Amino acid sequence: MKVSLIMPTYNRDFIIELAIQSIVHQKEHSIDIELLIGDDGDDNTDKIVAEIKNVNPKLQILYRKTERIPLSDKINKLIRESSGEFYGLIGSDDFQSPYKIIAFEKALAQNPDGDMFGQRKFIFHDIVFNKSLLWIQNRRMDKYMAGSFLLIRRTIFNEYDGYGSGLWKSIDTSLANKVDWSKIKLIDVENIDDRVLLSSIAMQHKNNIWIRKKRGFNPFRKKQTSNFLTKKIRIDMETMLEECYPIYQEIAKPMRYEYSWFNFRKRFNLFWKK
């Protein structure tokens, strides 16, 4: 049994190590993992990947340098190369719970006919301002909306011929619109191992400042988004990230300095977008 994790990336050398290490430090699982990284950027991502020490004997890391192609085409290419019975798309700036794979493993054992294994709660964390929001999916409950924390049976990808070609955004939607959801069995892993809830983190950072308002970090924005209810939450990053916390500190320190009061104009513009 193998799970394939698909990580497309473009010029995220300042944060990608945290995402990769969150896979390296998966805990308690017995099934195999392969992490396929598809890089079409021009930064130092290749060097960072090469220097990562893989201490997980159940994990294989595969790095692929590609030409600049639409995101959906890159994802389709990586999935077709993968060999797992299940696959998941994960962001190169997201922190996957250390219990992501064991939670799936337990859920699959209890639901061997499950098609999609996901969760309806996760955290958005703003690295620059050190603020966090708990997102709770409370609309469109017929499918999982948190795509980075979802594992999908490979046969679904094959049956619907993958994601739409030539796309740079709305990748998940392109497949979801083709799926006959009446035939798909959804399994909530959070009901089987709730440790995933407060350790699945989508990171906000300097490279995605334009979506801060959309994510609910603006105090004047409604707490209800199109599909999620957002709530302020205090989190202990050191406890949640465990072995990966030192990497988070290395990433956060220069980013916070870049937008500190010493760079007032830059910080003000970021706060306004927030």
N, C-alpha and C positions, 0 to 999 in steps of 0.2 A: 504494500500500500504506500502510495506517495502523493504528496500535495505539491503542486507547482505554484510558486508565488511570482507574479509578473510585476516588475518594477521598471516602467519607462522613466527616463529622466532626461532633463535638458538644463545644463549649467546650474546644477544644484550642489556644487562641491563644498559649499559652506555649511550644508546641513545633512547631506546624504549619509554620512557615516552613522548618525544617530538612527536613521531608518534601517540601515543594514544591521547594525549591532542589535537592534530589537529582534531581529530574526535569528541572529547568532545565539542570543541568550534565551531562546525558547526553553521552557522548563517542563520536565516530567513526561514529555511525549515519547512515544515508541515508534511512530511512523516516520518515514523519511520525508525530507523537505528538499526541494530544489528551488533556488532563488535565481531567476533569470533577470539580469539587469540590461536593459537596452538603452544605450547612451548615444545620442546624436548631437551632443553639445561640443564646445571647444574649450572647456575649462580643464581642471585637474581631477575630474572624477575618476579617470582611469588609474591614476596614481594612488588615490585614496582606496579604491577597491583592491588594488594589488597589495597594499600594505596591511589590509585587515587580516587579523589572525583568526582563523575559523576554529574555534575550540569546541564546536558542536559536531560530534561524529556522525550525527544523523542528517547533517546539512551539506549540500553541495551548492557552491556559488558559481554561477556561470555569467561571465561578463561578455557582452556583445557590443562592439562599436559599429554604429550604423550611419548611413548617410541621413541627411535631414529629410525626413519624410513625415506625412501627416501622422498624428498621434495614433489614430485608430489603426492605420496600416502597420505601425510599429508593434502595437499590442497584438494584432492578429498574427504577425510574423513570429513573435515570441511564444504565443500560446501554441501555435502549430509545431514549434520546435520542442515544446515541453512534453513531458511524459507522464504527468500525474493524472490520476483518476479524477481529482478535483483540482481546480485552479482558483486563484484569487488575484485581483488587481490591487496593488498597494502603492501608495504615494511615496515618492522619494523624499518627502518631507513629513511623513507621518510616523508616529511611534506605535508599533503593533504591541498589543499586550503580551507579556511574557507567557501568558496562559492561552494565547490564541489557538495554538495547535492542539494542546491537550484538551481544551474545551470542545473543539471540533471532534477530536477523537472520541471523547465520552459521548457526545451528542450522536455521532454516527453509529456507535455501538448500540445505542438505544433506539435509533431510527435509521436502520440500514437502507430504507427506501427513500430517505430524504434527498432532495435535489439541490436546495440552497440552504446554507447554514450561515446565519448572520445575527446581528444584534440591532436593537432599536434605540440604544443609548450609547453615547460616547462623549468625549470632551474635546472642545476647541480650546487651545491654549495660545494666548498671545505672548510670544517670547519677549518682544520689546518692552511691553508694559507690564509683563508678568501678571496677566489677568486670565481667568479661565471661565468657561461657560459649559454647563452640562446641557447637551442636546438630547431631547426625548422625542422620538418619532411618534406623532399622535394623529397623523393624517395619511391617507393612501396606505392603509395597512395591508393591502394585498401583495405588497412586495417590500423588499428592504431598500431603503434609500441611502444608507451609508455604505457606498460601494467599496471603500477601502478596507472595510472590516467584514467582508463577505467572501465565502467560499462556494464555488459553483461546480456542479457535476460537469465533467468534460463533455459528456454526450449532448448537453444542451447547446454548447458552443458549436459542436459539429452539426447538430440537427438544423440549426438556424444560420449556418455558414458565418458565424462570428459577428463581429461588429461592423457597422457600416464603413465603407471605404472612403478615404479622402477627408476624414474628419479631424478637426483640431480641438473640438469641444463636444459636449453632450454625448460622450462615447457610450456610457452606460445606457442612456436612453435609446440609442440606436439599436441595441440588442433587445432591450425591454419591450420596445414597440413591436417586435416580431414574435415574442414569446406568447404562447397560449398559457396564460397564468392559471387557468382552471386545471391544468395537468401538472402543475408544479407544486411540490410539497415543500413548504418553508419550515425550517426548524430554528427556534430561538436558542442559541447557545448560552445566552445569559441566564436562561431558566435552569440550565444544567450545571454551569460553573460561573457564578456571578463575579468571580475575580476579574473577568474581562471588562466589566462595566467601567470601572474607574481607573483602568490602565490602558485604554485605547484612546490615543490622543492625536487629533489632527492639529498640526502646528501652523500658527500664523506667524509670518516673519517678513523680512524686508522685501522678499520677492513676490509677495501676494498681498501687499497693503491695500490694493484697490477693492478687495472684497471684505474689508473689516466691517463696513456698515451692513453689508448683506449678511454677515455672520452673526450680527446682533451685538457687536461690541460698542456701537453707538448708544449711549444711555437714553437717547430720545427716540430710538427706533422701537417699534412694537416687539414684544417678546415672542410673538407667534410668527414664525416664518411660514412658507407655503406648506411645509410638511413636518416641521419640528417646533416644539416649545423649548425656548432657551431660558436657562436659569443660571444666575451667578453661583459659583461654587469655589470654595477654597480647597486647594489640593496641596499635598506635600510631595513635591516633585522628587525629592531624594528617595522617599519610600516607594513611590510608584515606579520610578525608572530603575531602581536597584543598581545593578552593575553598570548601567548606561548613564547614570547621573553625572559622572565626571565629564563625559563627552558633551552632555547637555550644557554644562557649565562653560566648557571651552567654546561652544557655539554661541551661547547667550551673551557672554561678556563683551566681545567686540561689537555685537549687534546693538546692545544697549548703549554702548559708548557712542556708536555712530549716530544714534538718535537721542543722545543725552542733552541736557540743558546747555552744554558747551556748543552744541550745534542747534541753536534755538530755532532757526528758521526751518531746518529739516524736521526737528521734533514737532514743531507747531503744525507743519503740513501733514505729518503722519497722524498727529492727534486729531486733526480736522477730518481726515479720511476715516479715522477710527470711529 
